[in-house]
Amino acid sequence: MKTMFTRLFSMTLLLAVTVAGYTAKAQTNSTVLAAVPAAKTETKADSKTDAATTTPEVKKATKAAEDTSWKPQRRLWGYAFGDLYYNAHADKGNRGGEQMYNGVPQYRNAFQFRRLYLGYDYDITKKFKVEVLLASEPNANTGVNGSTSIQNGDNLVDNKMAFWIKNFNLRVRDLWNGTDLVIGEMGTPGFALNEPGTNGPNSLSESTWGYRSIEKTITDVHKNNSYDLGAALQGTFDPATKNFGYVFMVGNNSQAGLLSASNPNTGFYKIFYGDLWGKFLNKKLYVDLYADYARTAPATAAIPGQEHNMFKIFAAYQTKPISVGVEAYTQKFGYGVSKAGVAEDATAQGLSLWVRGAITNTLNYFARFDAYQPDTKFDPTASYTTNTNYGAYNPTVKENFYTFGLDYQPVKNIHFEPNIWLVDYKDNRNATTGGYVAPDHNLVARFTVYYVFGK
């Protein structure tokens, strides 16, 4: 009995273990089977999700890439030039009020800056650009009028050099294809424009002469506006090649000066500038035609409303061994002088010839001659008074200017320029006419240093 009970218990235990094993296996298989459809469902869902999210990414990949070729300009730049000069001979008549060494004593020598520029160019967008230029242009002859007013130099009352705002303008590039609109204080097209990366010309007389560190152009010496406050269109007729172009500008005719409510000329009259330029013979020949016109209020009841206008032609042929240039102009001053008390027109004429070239890779030469006649109708027997306040105009003094020198450039943008600067003065009046002054000259020897940064 005991043996039978033991066998029955053993069989029952074995059956229970067997049933438990089958049950566990069934549960495991059902779990696996249940998991398989779920996995398939998630895979389908993921597949749908991936398909949904992949489609826009493909569309983005086919979208046109942004233009990264244009880089906004943020440029701080400047340049300076000055000299160690020695005034070897001074004109005894102290003539040439528009010349830089007028009134400097004979034998004076000094270190002197003649120009300091500090500029900043900022591209707001590809379309809009801002230009800022601060300038200090001291004069070798700085006089004092009374106790507070400094004359003939960008100096403070205590004789310290001072910066002033020369350019401050907004440029709208390609107002239409090939033409920029410029608003504010800017260079005029008389000779000074040189704005790379714009539709403005870079072949006018000052940049082509290339030696502003030695002397201004002839029209700049005789006080044609080099900058003014106004608006201008600077454009090209052939935007693809930029061989031909124009500038039209209207300005206050006040340069950097503020408009005075008490001055009858400011705010009522404007000056108009026009310029046409071209490059020929594979851009070796530059030709530039310039004109301006300004009207002013009557000087007195006896002198009608005045005006002045200039016509100028400039041409230069540039090659590597040698470059030559010529600039000729005529300028009329309406009722600009009075002859024996009667107001009449005066016409000034000027001619400038220059040559420059290379001696070696680092050594260049330059030479220039200017002839200036302030009044082509001048009567040598008559007495004259000046009515116009244009520059330091004097109808009695004829001038011939000479300069020559060397330009040693050890590295780019650094120049050492020993040079001679000479002006001959001759009186338009006869020797027997009252006020006559015998011929004389200013002769200055200089060692000029010129350097550029940020360009």
C-alpha positions as CSV (number, residue, x, y, z in Angstrom):
1,M,0.0,0.0,0.0
2,K,2.8,2.3,0.9
3,T,4.6,1.4,-2.2
4,M,1.5,2.0,-4.4
5,F,1.0,5.4,-2.7
6,T,4.5,6.4,-3.3
7,R,4.2,5.5,-7.0
8,L,0.9,7.3,-7.4
9,F,2.5,10.4,-5.7
10,S,5.5,10.2,-8.0
11,M,3.4,9.9,-11.1
12,T,1.1,12.8,-10.0
13,L,4.2,15.0,-9.3
14,L,5.7,14.1,-12.7
15,L,2.3,14.9,-14.4
16,A,2.1,18.2,-12.6
17,V,5.6,19.1,-13.6
18,T,4.9,18.1,-17.2
19,V,1.7,20.1,-17.4
20,A,3.5,23.1,-15.8
21,G,6.2,22.9,-18.4
22,Y,3.7,22.8,-21.3
23,T,1.8,25.7,-19.8
24,A,5.0,27.8,-19.5
25,K,6.0,26.9,-23.0
26,A,2.6,27.8,-24.3
27,Q,2.7,31.2,-22.5
28,T,6.1,31.9,-23.9
29,N,5.0,31.1,-27.4
30,S,1.9,33.1,-27.2
31,T,3.9,36.1,-25.9
32,V,6.3,35.8,-28.8
33,L,3.5,35.4,-31.2
34,A,1.7,38.4,-29.7
35,A,4.9,40.4,-29.9
36,V,5.5,39.7,-33.6
37,P,2.4,41.4,-35.0
38,A,3.1,44.4,-32.7
39,A,6.6,44.7,-34.1
40,K,5.2,44.5,-37.6
41,T,2.7,47.2,-36.8
42,E,5.4,49.5,-35.4
43,T,7.5,48.8,-38.4
44,K,4.7,49.8,-40.7
45,A,4.0,52.9,-38.7
46,D,7.7,53.8,-38.6
47,S,7.8,53.2,-42.3
48,K,4.9,55.5,-42.9
49,T,6.4,58.1,-40.5
50,D,9.8,57.9,-42.3
51,A,8.1,58.3,-45.6
52,A,6.2,61.3,-44.4
53,T,9.3,63.0,-43.0
54,T,11.6,62.0,-45.8
55,T,9.6,63.7,-48.5
56,P,10.0,67.3,-47.4
57,E,13.7,66.7,-46.8
58,V,14.1,65.7,-50.5
59,K,12.2,68.8,-51.5
60,K,14.6,71.0,-49.4
61,A,17.6,69.3,-50.9
62,T,16.4,70.3,-54.4
63,K,15.8,73.9,-53.3
64,A,18.2,76.5,-54.9
65,A,21.3,77.2,-52.8
66,E,21.7,80.7,-51.4
67,D,24.2,83.1,-53.1
68,T,27.2,83.2,-50.9
69,S,29.5,84.9,-53.4
70,W,28.8,88.4,-52.0
71,K,30.6,89.3,-48.8
72,P,29.5,92.5,-46.9
73,Q,32.3,95.1,-46.6
74,R,33.3,96.3,-43.2
75,R,36.4,98.3,-43.9
76,L,38.3,100.8,-41.8
77,W,40.9,102.5,-43.9
78,G,43.0,105.6,-44.3
79,Y,46.1,107.2,-45.6
80,A,48.4,110.1,-44.7
81,F,51.1,112.1,-46.4
82,G,53.4,114.8,-45.3
83,D,56.9,116.1,-45.7
84,L,60.1,117.5,-44.4
85,Y,60.2,120.7,-46.4
86,Y,62.6,123.5,-46.9
87,N,61.4,126.8,-48.4
88,A,64.5,127.7,-50.4
89,H,63.0,130.9,-51.9
90,A,59.8,132.8,-51.2
91,D,58.0,135.2,-53.6
92,K,58.6,138.7,-52.4
93,G,55.1,139.8,-53.5
94,N,53.5,137.0,-51.4
95,R,51.3,136.0,-54.4
96,G,49.5,132.8,-55.2
97,G,46.8,132.8,-52.5
98,E,45.6,129.4,-53.8
99,Q,49.0,127.8,-53.5
100,M,50.0,125.8,-50.4
101,Y,53.3,127.7,-49.5
102,N,51.8,131.2,-50.0
103,G,53.1,133.3,-47.1
104,V,55.6,130.8,-45.7
105,P,58.9,132.6,-44.8
106,Q,62.0,132.0,-46.8
107,Y,64.4,129.4,-45.3
108,R,61.7,127.9,-43.1
109,N,61.9,124.2,-42.7
110,A,59.6,121.8,-40.9
111,F,58.0,118.4,-40.6
112,Q,54.4,118.7,-41.7
113,F,51.4,116.5,-42.4
114,R,49.4,117.8,-45.4
115,R,46.6,115.2,-45.3
116,L,45.2,112.7,-42.8
117,Y,42.3,110.5,-43.9
118,L,40.3,108.1,-41.7
119,G,37.5,106.3,-43.5
120,Y,34.9,103.6,-42.9
121,D,32.9,101.7,-45.5
122,Y,29.9,99.7,-44.4
123,D,27.6,97.5,-46.5
124,I,24.2,97.6,-44.9
125,T,23.0,95.1,-47.5
126,K,24.1,94.2,-51.0
127,K,22.0,97.1,-52.2
128,F,22.9,99.8,-49.7
129,K,26.4,101.1,-48.7
130,V,27.5,103.9,-46.4
131,E,30.7,105.8,-46.7
132,V,32.3,107.9,-43.9
133,L,35.4,109.9,-44.3
134,L,37.1,112.2,-41.7
135,A,39.9,114.5,-43.0
136,S,42.5,116.8,-41.6
137,E,44.4,118.9,-44.2
138,P,46.7,121.3,-42.4
139,N,48.3,124.2,-44.3
140,A,51.9,125.3,-44.0
141,N,50.7,128.8,-43.5
142,T,48.3,129.0,-40.6
143,G,47.4,132.5,-39.7
144,V,45.3,133.9,-36.8
145,N,42.6,136.5,-37.4
146,G,42.1,138.3,-34.2
147,S,42.3,136.0,-31.2
148,T,39.9,133.2,-32.1
149,S,39.8,132.5,-35.8
150,I,42.3,130.2,-37.5
151,Q,42.8,130.8,-41.2
152,N,44.3,128.6,-44.0
153,G,44.3,125.2,-42.2
154,D,42.3,122.5,-40.5
155,N,43.4,123.6,-37.1
156,L,41.7,124.3,-33.8
157,V,42.1,127.7,-32.1
158,D,45.0,126.3,-30.1
159,N,46.7,125.2,-33.3
160,K,46.0,121.5,-32.8
161,M,45.2,119.4,-35.9
162,A,41.5,118.6,-36.1
163,F,39.4,116.1,-38.1
164,W,36.3,117.2,-39.9
165,I,33.6,115.4,-41.9
166,K,34.5,115.3,-45.6
167,N,32.3,112.5,-46.8
168,F,29.2,111.0,-45.2
169,N,26.8,109.4,-47.7
170,L,24.4,106.6,-48.6
171,R,24.9,104.7,-51.8
172,V,22.0,102.8,-53.5
173,R,23.7,100.3,-55.8
174,D,22.0,99.6,-59.2
175,L,19.1,101.9,-58.8
176,W,18.7,100.7,-62.3
177,N,21.2,98.4,-64.0
178,G,24.6,100.1,-64.1
179,T,23.6,103.3,-62.1
180,D,24.1,104.1,-58.5
181,L,22.3,106.9,-56.5
182,V,24.4,108.6,-53.9
183,I,22.9,111.0,-51.3
184,G,24.9,113.0,-48.8
185,E,28.3,114.6,-48.6
186,M,30.5,113.1,-51.4
187,G,33.3,113.7,-53.9
188,T,32.3,115.6,-57.0
189,P,33.1,114.3,-60.5
190,G,35.5,117.2,-61.0
191,F,38.6,115.0,-60.5
192,A,38.3,113.0,-57.2
193,L,36.0,110.0,-57.6
194,N,37.5,106.6,-57.2
195,E,35.1,104.1,-55.7
196,P,36.0,100.5,-56.6
197,G,33.1,98.1,-56.6
198,T,30.6,100.7,-57.6
199,N,29.3,102.3,-60.8
200,G,31.3,105.4,-60.2
201,P,34.3,106.2,-62.4
202,N,37.9,105.3,-61.3
203,S,39.6,107.0,-64.2
204,L,39.2,110.7,-63.4
205,S,42.2,113.1,-63.4
206,E,43.3,112.8,-59.7
207,S,43.4,109.0,-59.5
208,T,45.1,108.8,-63.0
209,W,47.7,111.4,-62.1
210,G,48.3,109.2,-59.1
211,Y,50.4,111.7,-57.1
212,R,48.0,113.7,-54.9
213,S,50.7,113.3,-52.3
214,I,52.8,115.7,-54.4
215,E,50.2,118.2,-55.6
216,K,46.4,118.6,-56.3
217,T,45.2,118.6,-59.9
218,I,45.2,122.1,-61.5
219,T,41.5,122.6,-61.1
220,D,41.7,121.5,-57.4
221,V,44.5,124.0,-56.8
222,H,42.3,126.8,-58.2
223,K,39.5,125.8,-56.0
224,N,37.0,123.8,-58.0
225,N,34.8,121.8,-55.6
226,S,36.3,118.4,-54.8
227,Y,33.4,117.5,-52.5
228,D,29.9,118.8,-51.8
229,L,26.6,118.0,-50.1
230,G,23.9,116.9,-52.5
231,A,22.7,114.0,-54.6
232,A,24.3,112.2,-57.6
233,L,23.7,109.6,-60.2
234,Q,26.9,107.7,-61.0
235,G,26.5,105.2,-63.9
236,T,27.8,103.2,-66.8
237,F,26.3,102.9,-70.3
238,D,27.7,99.4,-70.6
239,P,27.5,97.7,-67.1
240,A,29.1,94.5,-68.3
241,T,32.4,96.1,-69.4
242,K,32.2,99.5,-67.7
243,N,34.1,101.3,-70.5
244,F,31.8,104.3,-70.7
245,G,29.9,106.2,-68.1
246,Y,28.5,109.4,-66.6
247,V,28.0,111.4,-63.4
248,F,25.2,113.9,-62.8
249,M,25.2,115.8,-59.5
250,V,23.5,118.7,-57.8
251,G,25.0,120.2,-54.6
252,N,24.8,123.1,-52.2
253,N,28.1,124.6,-53.5
254,S,29.1,124.9,-49.8
255,Q,31.5,121.8,-49.7
256,A,31.6,120.8,-46.0
257,G,30.4,124.2,-44.8
258,L,27.1,124.7,-43.0
259,L,24.4,126.8,-44.7
260,S,24.1,130.2,-43.1
261,A,20.7,131.8,-43.0
262,S,22.2,135.2,-43.4
263,N,24.2,134.3,-46.5
264,P,22.1,135.1,-49.7
265,N,23.9,132.4,-51.7
266,T,23.3,129.4,-49.5
267,G,20.0,127.6,-49.7
268,F,18.7,129.6,-52.7
269,Y,21.2,128.6,-55.4
270,K,22.7,125.3,-56.3
271,I,25.6,124.0,-58.4
272,F,25.2,121.4,-61.1
273,Y,27.9,119.0,-62.1
274,G,28.1,116.8,-65.2
275,D,30.7,114.3,-66.4
276,L,31.1,111.9,-69.3
277,W,34.0,109.5,-69.3
278,G,35.3,106.7,-71.6
279,K,38.1,104.1,-71.8
280,F,39.5,103.2,-75.2
281,L,42.3,101.1,-76.8
282,N,41.9,98.2,-74.4
283,K,41.4,100.6,-71.5
284,K,44.8,102.3,-72.0
285,L,43.3,105.6,-73.1
286,Y,41.1,107.6,-70.7
287,V,39.0,110.5,-71.8
288,D,36.9,112.6,-69.5
289,L,34.6,115.6,-70.2
290,Y,33.4,117.7,-67.3
291,A,31.2,120.8,-66.8
292,D,29.7,122.6,-63.9
293,Y,27.5,125.7,-63.4
294,A,26.6,127.8,-60.3
295,R,24.8,131.1,-59.8
296,T,25.1,133.4,-56.9
297,A,23.3,136.4,-55.6
298,P,24.2,140.0,-56.7
299,A,27.3,141.3,-54.9
300,T,26.0,144.9,-54.8
301,A,23.3,146.9,-56.4
302,A,25.8,147.8,-59.2
303,I,26.9,144.2,-59.8
304,P,24.2,141.9,-61.2
305,G,23.8,138.3,-60.1
306,Q,27.0,136.4,-60.6
307,E,27.7,133.0,-62.0
308,H,30.6,130.8,-62.7
309,N,30.9,127.7,-64.9
310,M,33.8,125.4,-66.0
311,F,34.4,123.2,-69.0
312,K,37.2,120.7,-68.8
313,I,38.8,117.9,-70.8
314,F,41.2,115.3,-69.4
315,A,43.0,112.6,-71.3
316,A,45.6,110.1,-70.3
317,Y,47.4,107.2,-72.0
318,Q,48.7,104.6,-69.6
319,T,51.2,101.8,-70.3
320,K,53.7,100.0,-68.0
321,P,56.8,101.9,-69.1
322,I,55.3,105.3,-69.3
323,S,52.0,107.2,-68.7
324,V,51.2,110.7,-69.9
325,G,48.3,113.0,-69.2
326,V,46.8,116.3,-70.2
327,E,44.1,118.4,-68.6
328,A,42.8,121.7,-70.0
329,Y,40.0,123.9,-68.7
330,T,38.3,127.2,-69.1
331,Q,36.2,128.9,-66.4
332,K,34.0,131.9,-66.7
333,F,33.2,134.3,-63.8
334,G,30.2,136.3,-64.6
335,Y,30.8,139.9,-63.5
336,G,33.8,138.5,-61.7
337,V,36.0,141.6,-61.9
338,S,35.5,145.4,-62.3
339,K,37.8,147.2,-64.7
340,A,38.1,150.8,-63.9
341,G,35.0,150.5,-61.8
342,V,32.8,148.8,-64.5
343,A,31.8,145.1,-63.8
344,E,32.7,142.6,-66.5
345,D,33.2,138.9,-67.0
346,A,36.5,137.2,-66.5
347,T,37.7,133.9,-68.0
348,A,40.4,131.8,-66.5
349,Q,42.2,129.1,-68.4
350,G,44.6,126.4,-67.3
351,L,46.7,123.6,-68.8
352,S,48.4,120.7,-67.0
353,L,50.8,118.2,-68.5
354,W,52.3,115.3,-66.7
355,V,54.4,112.1,-67.2
356,R,55.2,109.3,-64.9
357,G,56.8,105.9,-65.2
358,A,58.9,103.1,-63.8
359,I,62.7,103.0,-63.5
360,T,62.8,99.6,-61.6
361,N,60.2,97.5,-59.8
362,T,60.4,99.7,-56.8
363,L,61.5,103.1,-58.2
364,N,59.4,105.4,-60.2
365,Y,59.6,109.0,-61.5
366,F,57.1,111.8,-62.2
367,A,57.1,115.3,-63.6
368,R,54.4,117.9,-64.2
369,F,54.0,121.4,-65.6
370,D,50.9,123.7,-65.1
371,A,50.2,127.0,-66.8
372,Y,47.4,129.2,-65.4
373,Q,46.0,132.5,-66.8
374,P,43.4,134.0,-64.5
375,D,41.9,136.4,-67.1
376,T,42.3,135.9,-70.8
377,K,40.9,139.4,-71.5
378,F,43.1,141.2,-69.0
379,D,44.0,144.8,-70.0
380,P,47.6,145.3,-68.8
381,T,47.1,149.1,-68.6
382,A,44.0,149.1,-66.5
383,S,43.3,148.8,-62.8
384,Y,41.1,146.0,-61.5
385,T,39.2,145.0,-58.5
386,T,37.8,141.5,-57.8
387,N,34.1,140.9,-57.3
388,T,33.9,137.1,-57.0
389,N,34.7,135.3,-53.8
390,Y,35.6,132.1,-55.6
391,G,38.7,130.7,-53.9
392,A,41.5,133.3,-53.6
393,Y,41.0,134.4,-57.2
394,N,43.3,137.2,-58.4
395,P,43.1,138.4,-62.0
396,T,46.5,140.0,-62.0
397,V,48.8,137.0,-61.3
398,K,49.7,134.5,-63.9
399,E,51.4,131.3,-62.7
400,N,53.6,128.5,-64.0
401,F,54.0,125.4,-61.8
402,Y,56.7,122.8,-62.0
403,T,57.3,119.6,-60.0
404,F,59.4,116.5,-60.5
405,G,60.8,113.8,-58.3
406,L,61.2,110.1,-57.5
407,D,58.9,107.6,-55.9
408,Y,60.6,104.7,-54.0
409,Q,58.1,102.0,-53.0
410,P,59.8,99.3,-50.9
411,V,56.4,97.5,-50.3
412,K,52.9,98.1,-51.5
413,N,51.2,101.2,-50.0
414,I,54.4,102.9,-48.7
415,H,56.1,105.6,-50.7
416,F,59.2,107.8,-50.1
417,E,59.1,110.7,-52.6
418,P,61.9,113.3,-52.7
419,N,60.7,116.1,-54.9
420,I,61.0,119.7,-56.0
421,W,58.0,122.1,-55.9
422,L,58.3,125.4,-57.8
423,V,55.8,128.2,-58.8
424,D,56.8,131.1,-61.0
425,Y,54.6,134.3,-60.7
426,K,54.3,136.9,-63.4
427,D,52.2,140.1,-63.1
428,N,49.6,140.6,-65.9
429,R,50.0,144.4,-65.6
430,N,52.6,146.4,-67.4
431,A,55.6,147.5,-65.4
432,T,54.3,151.1,-65.6
433,T,50.8,150.2,-64.2
434,G,50.1,150.9,-60.6
435,G,50.5,147.9,-58.3
436,Y,52.9,146.1,-60.7
437,V,55.1,143.4,-59.0
438,A,58.3,142.0,-60.7
439,P,58.4,138.3,-61.5
440,D,59.4,136.0,-58.7
441,H,58.9,132.5,-57.5
442,N,58.4,130.0,-54.6
443,L,60.9,127.1,-54.5
444,V,60.5,124.3,-52.0
445,A,62.6,121.1,-51.6
446,R,60.7,118.3,-49.9
447,F,61.1,114.7,-48.8
448,T,57.5,113.4,-48.9
449,V,56.2,110.2,-47.1
450,Y,52.9,108.7,-48.1
451,Y,51.4,105.5,-46.7
452,V,48.0,103.8,-47.0
453,F,46.3,101.3,-44.7
454,G,43.2,99.2,-44.8
455,K,43.0,99.2,-48.7
